[in-house]
Amino acid sequence: MIRPNERFLIALLVAAPFCFAQPKSIDQQLKFTPYHSNGLYDAGETVGWTVTPGPVKPTHTYKWTIKRNNALVLKEGKLDLSSGTDKIEIKAEEPQMLYVSIEPDGSTPGPYTGGNTGRNNGLYAVGAAVSPSKLGLSTPRPEDFDAFWEGKLAAQAKVPINPVLTPVDTDVPGVELKMFVLDALGSQTHGYIAKPAKEGKFPALIQLQYAGVYALNARAAAQKAADGWLFINVDSHDKLPSDPAGAIPKNYNAVGITGRETSYFLNMYLRDSRALDYLLTRPDWDGKTIVLTGGSMGGQQSLSLAGLRPEHITAALVCVPAGADTNADHHGRKAGYPYWPANQPEAMNTALYFDPVNFASRIKASVMAGIGFIDTTSPPAGIYTALNQVRGPVEPLPMIESGHDNMTPQFSRACTVRTKEILDVIVKGGEFKPSSQKH
């Protein structure tokens, strides 16, 4: 089990594969071939994997556990590769995500090495989706959800934006880059804004940030403008985007968890909305295109903003979005980041007002979402549940070998690639038409 401080460290490293060194290759003692190559099954089908030795000779013997939504144990067993192959399988009777952990059975002494989860501790995992388009809400949406957020937006609308822009030098040619500060309700919104250094009106791209406290990448913002975007990179915190720390507590996700008026995520979401308010005032915006993007907590914010301000958003492109299905631990599912404490009823109630699942039914934009089938930071059941509430066209992107992207970047890269493909179409005036992979 991951301890809370370890969970936070994992969350810090999400959704920015270019920002971190690629992990050293980990030896693979086992190879898993799914019965269905896309990892998708219908209820009533047999879900399974053929297991064979990997490129490195196995030095341990293994046991396996199949869990529904990584919570309820359905089946257990041991691998027997004496004949060169074995199988793990189960008949799945209802919509669910299946998570299978495969680990040394303890019959040989450790330390254990290898594994496909990015940890080099002998742990392997595989996952599958069973009729995922039929995964429904685990917890009812609060009756006053819309009224609460409409009240907050109305209160923020009375606060003048008061933009302050500071030019920033960049070596990216043909680009204007500035740092911005905006007044929001209860805090200030900070970030970078970049645009092509020429007259014209441009499609807008807003990037929201993965978990942690860090300085934003100014040069990356300039490069987006060089691609033709009016680009806004929003800091998740009330601090200068060039500041690596500010006065932000490292455990900010736990601040004010027992009340919707005190939760750290209240001002975070309002800051995101204020960045959108400012964009709408810009004469260099093309007046029609606004794309939201982000990974992990940035995906959480993107889906929430797309639901909070549905009338303005064209598309939301997210990779392993966090924060969905916050009350999952009470309903036979495993919750992930930001790890609202399931043993605190007040926190469970508060979490519902910041859960992307409850914003999703308001979303009208086209949505693409990368889903890691062995991701325990952004559990796939929650992501599918959110996508199933969206009113607009949806493109789930199953990544059947992917954990959270900082842990298994080689398997989560598909989402980065697909995001770029879509952005390249939109920036040239094309339309994103989701290729639905619902099952």
C-alpha positions as CSV (number, residue, x, y, z in Angstrom):
1,M,0.0,0.0,0.0
2,I,1.3,3.5,-0.9
3,R,1.6,5.7,2.2
4,P,0.1,9.3,1.9
5,N,3.5,11.0,1.5
6,E,4.5,8.5,-1.2
7,R,1.2,9.2,-3.0
8,F,1.9,12.8,-3.0
9,L,5.4,12.3,-4.5
10,I,3.9,10.1,-7.2
11,A,1.4,12.8,-8.0
12,L,4.1,15.5,-8.3
13,L,5.6,13.7,-11.3
14,V,2.5,13.3,-13.5
15,A,1.6,14.4,-17.0
16,A,4.8,16.0,-18.1
17,P,6.9,13.3,-19.8
18,F,9.3,15.8,-21.3
19,C,10.1,17.4,-17.9
20,F,11.6,14.3,-16.3
21,A,14.4,11.9,-17.1
22,Q,13.2,8.7,-18.6
23,P,13.5,5.9,-16.0
24,K,16.1,3.2,-16.4
25,S,14.8,0.1,-18.3
26,I,13.5,-2.5,-15.8
27,D,14.0,-6.2,-16.5
28,Q,10.9,-8.1,-17.5
29,Q,10.6,-11.7,-16.3
30,L,7.1,-12.1,-17.4
31,K,5.1,-11.3,-20.6
32,F,1.3,-11.0,-20.7
33,T,-0.7,-11.3,-23.9
34,P,-4.3,-10.3,-23.5
35,Y,-7.1,-12.3,-25.1
36,H,-8.4,-9.1,-26.6
37,S,-5.5,-6.9,-27.8
38,N,-7.4,-3.7,-27.1
39,G,-8.2,-4.7,-23.5
40,L,-11.9,-4.2,-24.1
41,Y,-14.5,-6.9,-23.4
42,D,-18.3,-7.2,-23.2
43,A,-20.0,-8.3,-20.0
44,G,-20.3,-12.1,-20.0
45,E,-17.1,-12.7,-21.9
46,T,-14.0,-14.4,-20.5
47,V,-11.3,-11.9,-19.8
48,G,-7.8,-13.2,-19.8
49,W,-4.1,-13.1,-20.4
50,T,-1.6,-15.7,-21.7
51,V,1.5,-15.6,-19.5
52,T,5.0,-16.6,-20.8
53,P,8.5,-15.9,-19.5
54,G,9.8,-12.5,-20.5
55,P,13.2,-11.6,-22.1
56,V,14.8,-12.1,-18.7
57,K,14.6,-15.6,-17.1
58,P,12.2,-15.6,-14.2
59,T,14.0,-15.8,-10.8
60,H,10.9,-15.8,-8.7
61,T,7.6,-17.7,-8.6
62,Y,4.5,-15.6,-8.7
63,K,0.9,-15.3,-7.4
64,W,-1.9,-13.3,-8.9
65,T,-5.0,-11.5,-7.7
66,I,-7.9,-10.2,-9.8
67,K,-9.8,-7.3,-8.4
68,R,-12.9,-5.5,-9.6
69,N,-12.1,-1.8,-9.9
70,N,-9.0,-2.5,-7.9
71,A,-11.1,-3.0,-4.8
72,L,-13.0,-6.3,-4.5
73,V,-11.0,-9.5,-4.8
74,L,-12.6,-11.8,-7.4
75,K,-10.1,-14.5,-7.9
76,E,-6.6,-15.6,-6.8
77,G,-4.0,-18.1,-8.0
78,K,-0.4,-18.9,-8.7
79,L,1.5,-18.9,-11.9
80,D,2.9,-22.2,-13.2
81,L,5.3,-21.7,-16.0
82,S,6.9,-25.2,-15.9
83,S,5.4,-26.0,-19.3
84,G,6.4,-22.6,-20.7
85,T,3.0,-20.9,-20.4
86,D,0.1,-20.3,-18.1
87,K,-3.0,-18.2,-18.1
88,I,-4.9,-15.8,-15.9
89,E,-8.6,-15.5,-16.7
90,I,-12.1,-14.8,-15.3
91,K,-15.6,-14.6,-16.7
92,A,-16.7,-11.0,-16.2
93,E,-20.4,-10.7,-15.5
94,E,-20.9,-6.9,-15.2
95,P,-19.4,-3.5,-16.3
96,Q,-16.2,-3.0,-14.4
97,M,-12.5,-2.4,-14.7
98,L,-10.4,-5.4,-13.8
99,Y,-7.0,-4.9,-12.1
100,V,-4.7,-7.9,-11.8
101,S,-1.6,-7.7,-9.6
102,I,1.1,-10.3,-10.1
103,E,3.8,-10.5,-7.5
104,P,6.5,-12.8,-6.0
105,D,4.7,-15.4,-3.8
106,G,7.5,-15.2,-1.1
107,S,8.8,-18.7,-1.7
108,T,12.1,-17.3,-2.6
109,P,13.9,-14.5,-0.6
110,G,14.0,-11.0,-1.9
111,P,14.8,-8.3,-2.7
112,Y,12.7,-8.7,-5.8
113,T,13.4,-7.0,-9.1
114,G,11.7,-6.6,-12.4
115,G,8.1,-5.6,-13.0
116,N,6.1,-3.5,-15.4
117,T,4.7,-0.9,-13.0
118,G,7.8,1.3,-13.0
119,R,9.0,0.4,-9.5
120,N,11.5,-2.5,-10.1
121,N,10.2,-4.4,-7.1
122,G,9.0,-7.5,-8.8
123,L,5.4,-6.3,-9.2
124,Y,3.5,-6.7,-12.4
125,A,0.0,-5.6,-13.2
126,V,-2.5,-6.0,-16.1
127,G,-5.9,-4.5,-16.6
128,A,-9.0,-4.8,-18.7
129,A,-12.3,-2.9,-19.3
130,V,-15.6,-4.8,-19.3
131,S,-18.4,-2.8,-21.0
132,P,-16.8,0.4,-19.7
133,S,-19.4,2.7,-21.4
134,K,-22.0,1.3,-19.0
135,L,-20.1,2.3,-15.8
136,G,-22.4,4.7,-14.0
137,L,-22.2,7.1,-11.1
138,S,-21.1,5.4,-7.8
139,T,-22.4,8.4,-5.8
140,P,-25.4,10.7,-6.5
141,R,-24.5,14.2,-7.7
142,P,-25.3,16.8,-5.1
143,E,-28.7,18.4,-5.7
144,D,-27.3,21.9,-5.2
145,F,-24.1,21.3,-7.3
146,D,-25.1,23.7,-10.1
147,A,-26.4,26.3,-7.7
148,F,-23.2,26.3,-5.7
149,W,-21.0,26.8,-8.7
150,E,-23.3,29.3,-10.4
151,G,-23.2,31.4,-7.2
152,K,-19.4,31.3,-7.2
153,L,-19.2,32.3,-10.8
154,A,-21.6,35.2,-10.2
155,A,-19.6,36.4,-7.2
156,Q,-16.3,36.2,-9.2
157,A,-18.0,38.1,-12.1
158,K,-18.2,41.1,-9.8
159,V,-14.5,41.1,-9.2
160,P,-12.6,43.2,-11.9
161,I,-10.0,41.1,-13.7
162,N,-7.4,43.9,-13.5
163,P,-4.8,42.1,-15.8
164,V,-1.2,42.9,-15.2
165,L,1.1,41.8,-18.0
166,T,4.9,41.7,-17.8
167,P,7.0,41.0,-20.9
168,V,9.3,37.9,-20.7
169,D,12.3,37.4,-22.9
170,T,12.3,34.3,-25.1
171,D,14.7,32.8,-27.7
172,V,11.7,31.4,-29.6
173,P,11.5,33.6,-32.8
174,G,8.3,35.2,-33.9
175,V,6.6,35.0,-30.5
176,E,5.4,37.5,-27.8
177,L,5.6,36.0,-24.3
178,K,4.3,37.6,-21.1
179,M,3.6,36.8,-17.5
180,F,0.1,37.6,-16.3
181,V,-1.6,38.2,-13.0
182,L,-5.4,38.4,-12.7
183,D,-7.6,39.2,-9.8
184,A,-10.0,36.3,-8.9
185,L,-12.4,35.7,-6.1
186,G,-10.4,35.1,-3.0
187,S,-7.0,34.8,-4.8
188,Q,-5.0,35.8,-7.9
189,T,-4.5,33.8,-11.1
190,H,-1.0,33.6,-12.5
191,G,0.7,32.2,-15.6
192,Y,2.2,32.8,-19.0
193,I,0.5,34.0,-22.1
194,A,2.1,33.7,-25.5
195,K,1.0,34.6,-29.0
196,P,2.5,34.8,-32.5
197,A,4.2,38.2,-32.9
198,K,1.9,39.4,-35.7
199,E,-1.5,40.9,-36.3
200,G,-4.4,38.5,-36.4
201,K,-6.8,36.4,-34.4
202,F,-5.7,33.0,-33.1
203,P,-7.3,29.9,-31.7
204,A,-6.8,29.6,-28.0
205,L,-5.2,26.7,-26.0
206,I,-5.3,26.7,-22.2
207,Q,-3.0,24.4,-20.4
208,L,-3.8,23.4,-16.8
209,Q,-1.2,21.9,-14.5
210,Y,-0.4,18.5,-13.1
211,A,0.0,18.1,-9.3
212,G,2.8,19.7,-7.3
213,V,4.3,23.1,-6.7
214,Y,6.9,24.1,-9.3
215,A,7.8,26.8,-11.8
216,L,6.1,26.7,-15.2
217,N,8.0,26.2,-18.4
218,A,8.1,29.6,-20.1
219,R,9.9,28.4,-23.2
220,A,7.3,25.6,-23.8
221,A,4.6,28.3,-23.7
222,A,6.5,30.3,-26.3
223,Q,6.8,27.2,-28.5
224,K,3.0,26.7,-28.4
225,A,2.6,30.2,-29.7
226,A,5.1,29.4,-32.5
227,D,2.7,26.7,-33.6
228,G,0.0,29.3,-34.1
229,W,-1.8,29.3,-30.7
230,L,-2.9,32.1,-28.4
231,F,-1.6,30.0,-25.5
232,I,-2.3,30.4,-21.8
233,N,-0.5,28.3,-19.2
234,V,-2.2,28.6,-15.9
235,D,-0.4,28.0,-12.6
236,S,-2.5,25.9,-10.3
237,H,-1.5,28.1,-7.3
238,D,-1.6,31.7,-6.3
239,K,2.1,32.4,-7.0
240,L,4.3,33.7,-9.8
241,P,4.7,31.1,-12.5
242,S,8.4,31.6,-12.4
243,D,8.5,30.8,-8.7
244,P,9.3,27.1,-7.9
245,A,7.6,27.2,-4.5
246,G,6.0,30.4,-3.3
247,A,4.3,30.0,0.0
248,I,2.2,27.0,-1.1
249,P,1.9,24.1,1.4
250,K,3.2,20.8,-0.1
251,N,0.0,19.1,1.2
252,Y,-2.3,21.7,-0.4
253,N,-4.6,18.9,-1.6
254,A,-5.5,18.3,2.0
255,V,-6.2,21.9,2.9
256,G,-9.8,22.6,3.9
257,I,-11.1,19.2,3.0
258,T,-14.1,19.2,5.3
259,G,-15.9,22.1,3.7
260,R,-16.6,23.2,0.1
261,E,-16.0,26.9,1.1
262,T,-12.5,26.0,2.5
263,S,-11.2,23.4,0.1
264,Y,-8.0,24.4,-1.7
265,F,-9.7,23.2,-5.0
266,L,-12.3,26.0,-4.7
267,N,-9.9,28.8,-5.5
268,M,-8.0,26.6,-7.9
269,Y,-11.0,26.0,-10.1
270,L,-12.0,29.7,-9.8
271,R,-8.5,30.8,-10.9
272,D,-8.9,28.5,-13.9
273,S,-12.2,30.1,-14.7
274,R,-10.7,33.6,-14.3
275,A,-8.0,32.8,-16.9
276,L,-10.9,31.9,-19.3
277,D,-12.6,35.2,-18.4
278,Y,-9.4,37.1,-19.4
279,L,-9.0,35.1,-22.6
280,L,-12.6,36.1,-23.7
281,T,-11.6,39.8,-23.5
282,R,-8.6,39.4,-25.8
283,P,-9.0,41.0,-29.2
284,D,-6.5,38.6,-30.7
285,W,-8.6,35.5,-29.8
286,D,-10.4,34.1,-32.9
287,G,-13.7,34.2,-31.1
288,K,-14.6,30.6,-31.6
289,T,-11.9,28.1,-30.6
290,I,-10.9,27.3,-27.0
291,V,-9.1,24.0,-26.2
292,L,-8.3,22.8,-22.7
293,T,-5.5,20.4,-22.1
294,G,-3.7,18.8,-19.1
295,G,-2.6,15.6,-17.5
296,S,-3.5,14.1,-14.1
297,M,-4.5,17.1,-11.9
298,G,-4.4,19.2,-15.1
299,G,-6.8,16.8,-16.7
300,Q,-9.0,17.1,-13.5
301,Q,-9.0,20.8,-13.9
302,S,-9.6,20.7,-17.6
303,L,-12.7,18.5,-17.3
304,S,-14.0,20.6,-14.4
305,L,-13.5,23.9,-16.3
306,A,-15.1,22.4,-19.4
307,G,-18.2,21.6,-17.3
308,L,-18.1,24.8,-15.3
309,R,-18.0,27.0,-18.5
310,P,-19.5,24.7,-21.2
311,E,-20.7,27.5,-23.5
312,H,-17.1,28.5,-24.4
313,I,-15.1,25.3,-24.7
314,T,-14.4,23.6,-28.0
315,A,-12.5,20.6,-26.9
316,A,-10.8,19.1,-23.8
317,L,-7.8,16.9,-24.4
318,V,-6.7,15.1,-21.2
319,C,-4.3,12.4,-20.2
320,V,-5.0,10.2,-17.2
321,P,-7.2,12.9,-15.6
322,A,-7.2,12.7,-11.8
323,G,-9.8,13.4,-9.2
324,A,-12.7,11.4,-10.7
325,D,-15.0,9.2,-8.5
326,T,-13.9,10.7,-5.2
327,N,-16.3,8.6,-3.2
328,A,-15.2,5.4,-4.9
329,D,-13.9,3.7,-1.7
330,H,-17.5,3.5,-0.4
331,H,-18.8,1.8,-3.5
332,G,-16.6,-1.1,-4.4
333,R,-14.1,1.0,-6.3
334,K,-10.6,2.3,-5.5
335,A,-10.2,6.1,-5.4
336,G,-7.0,7.9,-6.4
337,Y,-5.5,11.3,-6.2
338,P,-6.1,13.7,-4.5
339,Y,-6.9,11.0,-1.9
340,W,-9.9,12.5,-0.2
341,P,-10.0,10.6,3.2
342,A,-12.8,8.0,3.0
343,N,-13.1,7.8,6.8
344,Q,-14.2,11.5,7.1
345,P,-17.8,12.0,6.1
346,E,-17.4,15.8,5.8
347,A,-14.5,15.3,3.3
348,M,-16.5,12.8,1.3
349,N,-19.3,15.3,0.9
350,T,-16.9,18.1,0.1
351,A,-15.2,16.1,-2.5
352,L,-18.3,15.7,-4.6
353,Y,-18.3,19.5,-5.4
354,F,-14.8,19.2,-7.0
355,D,-15.2,15.8,-8.6
356,P,-14.9,15.9,-12.5
357,V,-17.6,13.3,-12.7
358,N,-20.1,15.8,-11.4
359,F,-18.9,18.5,-13.9
360,A,-18.9,16.0,-16.8
361,S,-22.7,16.0,-17.4
362,R,-22.4,19.8,-18.2
363,I,-19.7,19.3,-20.8
364,K,-20.7,20.1,-24.4
365,A,-17.2,20.1,-25.9
366,S,-15.6,17.1,-27.7
367,V,-13.4,15.2,-25.2
368,M,-10.4,12.9,-25.7
369,A,-9.1,11.2,-22.6
370,G,-6.1,8.8,-22.2
371,I,-6.9,6.0,-19.7
372,G,-4.2,3.9,-18.1
373,F,-5.6,0.5,-17.3
374,I,-3.1,-0.2,-14.5
375,D,-3.1,3.4,-13.2
376,T,-3.7,3.6,-9.4
377,T,-3.2,7.4,-9.2
378,S,-6.0,8.1,-11.7
379,P,-8.1,4.9,-11.6
380,P,-9.6,4.1,-15.0
381,A,-13.1,3.3,-13.6
382,G,-13.4,6.9,-12.5
383,I,-12.3,8.2,-15.8
384,Y,-14.7,6.1,-17.8
385,T,-17.5,7.1,-15.3
386,A,-16.8,10.8,-16.1
387,L,-16.7,10.2,-19.8
388,N,-20.0,8.4,-19.7
389,Q,-21.6,11.6,-18.3
390,V,-20.4,13.9,-21.1
391,R,-23.0,15.2,-23.5
392,G,-20.6,16.0,-26.3
393,P,-18.6,13.5,-28.5
394,V,-16.1,11.4,-26.5
395,E,-12.9,9.6,-27.5
396,P,-11.6,7.3,-24.8
397,L,-8.0,6.3,-25.5
398,P,-7.3,2.9,-23.7
399,M,-3.7,2.5,-22.8
400,I,-3.8,-1.1,-21.5
401,E,-0.2,-1.3,-20.3
402,S,0.0,2.1,-18.8
403,G,0.1,3.1,-15.1
404,H,0.3,6.7,-14.2
405,D,2.4,8.4,-16.9
406,N,5.4,9.3,-14.8
407,M,5.7,5.7,-13.8
408,T,5.3,4.1,-17.2
409,P,6.0,6.9,-19.8
410,Q,6.7,4.4,-22.5
411,F,3.1,3.2,-22.4
412,S,1.4,6.5,-21.8
413,R,3.1,8.2,-24.7
414,A,0.1,7.3,-26.9
415,C,-1.9,10.1,-25.2
416,T,0.7,12.7,-25.9
417,V,0.9,11.6,-29.5
418,R,-2.9,11.7,-29.9
419,T,-3.2,15.1,-28.2
420,K,-0.6,16.5,-30.7
421,E,-2.5,15.0,-33.7
422,I,-5.7,16.7,-32.6
423,L,-4.1,20.0,-31.8
424,D,-2.4,20.1,-35.2
425,V,-5.8,19.7,-36.8
426,I,-7.5,22.3,-34.8
427,V,-4.8,25.0,-35.0
428,K,-5.1,24.8,-38.8
429,G,-8.8,25.4,-38.7
430,G,-9.9,21.8,-38.8
431,E,-12.5,20.1,-36.6
432,F,-11.7,17.4,-34.0
433,K,-14.1,14.5,-34.6
434,P,-13.6,11.9,-31.9
435,S,-13.2,8.4,-33.0
436,S,-15.3,6.7,-30.4
437,Q,-13.9,3.6,-28.8
438,K,-16.7,3.0,-26.3
439,H,-17.4,-0.6,-25.7
